[in-house]
Amino acid sequence: MKSTFFLILFSVMFFSCQKEKPISGTRDLKNLSLPQLKEFLNGRWRYQFAHLSTFHGNDTIYYPDSHLFFYSEDSIRLSNHNSIVFKEKIIYQWGQISYNDSAYILNFFGFHWVADRIKNDTLVLIDYFDSEGPNSYYLTKEK
């Protein structure tokens, strides 16, 4: 009986201590249902960098210590260096993003972003609607 108890205890400890495997490959997020998309986005995401389209070419901008928080009550918060930049209600709207592609558009604080894809462990949000061309924002999920 004692050995069975220790075997079960060891098994529980072993499996609870294993790390989550990182996502590998690329997954399109544009075809997720709204509940699936909200569940996927829910949590704290660290900004890594952005590729911004300009009339003069492309710029890469890095965001040190900046985070986006997606909340289950349809709100979003941006923090920079642990101070809140904004917290806003987010509106999810189904719409056309290209000639033959539609997705949920995340509307908040004047932004119109699409959760485009997850590539390995990196979420790619794209603003398809900027007049100078699409802008891409790269974020990784934090625990």
Buried (B, 14 or more C-beta within 10 A) or exposed (E): EEEEEEEEEEEEEEEEEEEEEEBEEEEEBBEBEEEEBBEBBEBBBBBBBBBBBEEEEEEEEEBEEBBBBBBEEEEBBBBBEEEEEEBBEBEBEEEEBEEEEEBBBBBBEEBBBBBBBBBEEBBBBBBBBBEEBBBBBBBBBEE
